[in-house]
């Protein structure tokens, strides 16, 4: 796990440095590849992190994992839309208009609202099927993973000019 996080960190930090030396189409492709590597690695590690930190009984596992899988399927749809937004941003980076920026800002805010609403809804569902301490633990782990993922993806994205 430590090695995989190191690999993700290297990709995330090397991306912006290397991007400055590349032409625009190569830079867009590089961002797409880097974001897919990060998302894939975190999604793989995420399940293992939950398995290790939740300390679920067999009975709790029978209710937790189906709910977790349901949440992940829904959040993946939001993540996919976010990746498309990042790709659109990368493609328009050097030719960004105010209209493009407004559309992207609106889309980003909508995705943020949807993600937060989904997290809150599923945290409530977890609280109904798990002891309160484990529901809180779920919420903490989810927030930490989500924040880490966002930080790594945002490191790939240059600030708009």
N, C-alpha and C positions, 0 to 999 in steps of 0.2 A: 504494500500500500504506500509506504513512504517513497519508494522509487517511482511509482506511478504519479504521485503528486509532484515529485521533483520534475518528472518529464513534462507534466502539464505546466508547471511554473516556468520551465525553460521555454516552452513554446509560447506561452503568454508574454514573457518579457522580451523574447527575441523578435517576435512578430513586428512590433512597431519600429524597432531599429532597422530590421531588414526591409521593411516596407518603404522607408524613405529612399532606398537605393533602387527600387523597382519601378517599372512603368506602371501606369494606372491599371491596365487589365490584369497584369500579373499580380499587382497588389490586391485587387478584388478577389482573385482566385485564391491567393494566399490567406486572406481573411476567412474565406469560406472553408478552406481546409483546416485552418487553425481552430475555428469555432466548432467544427464537427469533431475534431480531436478532443477538445475540452469537454464538449457536451457528452460524448461517448464515454470518456474516462470517468467523469463525475457520475453519470448514471450507473456505470458499473460499480463504482466505489460506494455509491449512495446506499444501495441495498445492503452491502456488507457493513457499512457504518451503522445502519439501523439494527441489523441483526446483532451486532456487537454491543450497542449502547442501550437498547430498549430493555434488555433483561426480561423478556416475556416468558410467562409460563406457557405450557402447551395449549391450554384453553385460551389464553390471551392471543397467542399466535394464530389460532384458528379464526379469530375475528379481526385481528390487526392486519394480516397480510392481504386478504382480499380487499379491504378498505384502502390500504396503501396502494395496491395495484390499480384500483379504480381511480384514486387521486392522481397517480403518476400518468395514467392514460389521458386524463383531462389536462393536466399541466403540460404534457408533451405537446398538445395542440397549441397552447399559448406559446410555448417555447419555439415551436416551428414558425409561428407567425412573427415572433421576435427575430428569429434568424433571418427570415425573409426581409424584415425591416432593416436589419443591419446590412444585409447584402445590397438592398436598394440604396442605402446611405453610402456604402462604399462605391457603388457604381456611379452615384451622382456627386460624389465628394467634391470634385474640382469644378463642377458646373452647377452647384446647388443654387436654386433660386429661393426667394422668400416663400413662394407658393409650395415648393418641395419641402422646405423646412417646416412650414406650418402643418402640412399633411403628416409629416413624420412625427412632429411633436404631438399632434392629436392622436396618432396611432400609438405612440409610446405611452402616453397618459392612459389611453384606453386599456392597453395591455397591462399596465401597472395596476389599474383598478380591478381588472378581471383576475389577475394573479392573487391580489390581496383578498378579494371576495372568496376565491376558491380555497385559499389557505385557511381563512376563518371558518368557512363552512366545514371543511374536513377536520379542522382542529376540534370543532364542536362535536362532530361525529365520533372522533377518537375519544373525546371526553365521555361520551355515552357508553362506550364499550370497554374502556380501560380505567384503572384506578387513576385518580386525579394526578398523582405524582408522575405516572407514566404518560399521561396525556400532555402534561407540561413538558416532560422530557422530549416527547415527539415534537412539540411546537418549537422547543429550543434547537433541536437537531435540524429540523426543517429550515428554520430561519438562518442558522449558521451555514448550511449547505447552499441555500439560495443566495445568501450574501457573497459567499466565496465564488460561486458560479458567476454572478453578475460582475464581481470585481475582475475576474479573469477575462471575461468576454469584453468588458469595457476597456481593459488595457490594450486590446487589439484595435480599438476604434480611435482614430485621431479626432481631436476636437475640431468642430466645423470652423471653417475660415470665414 
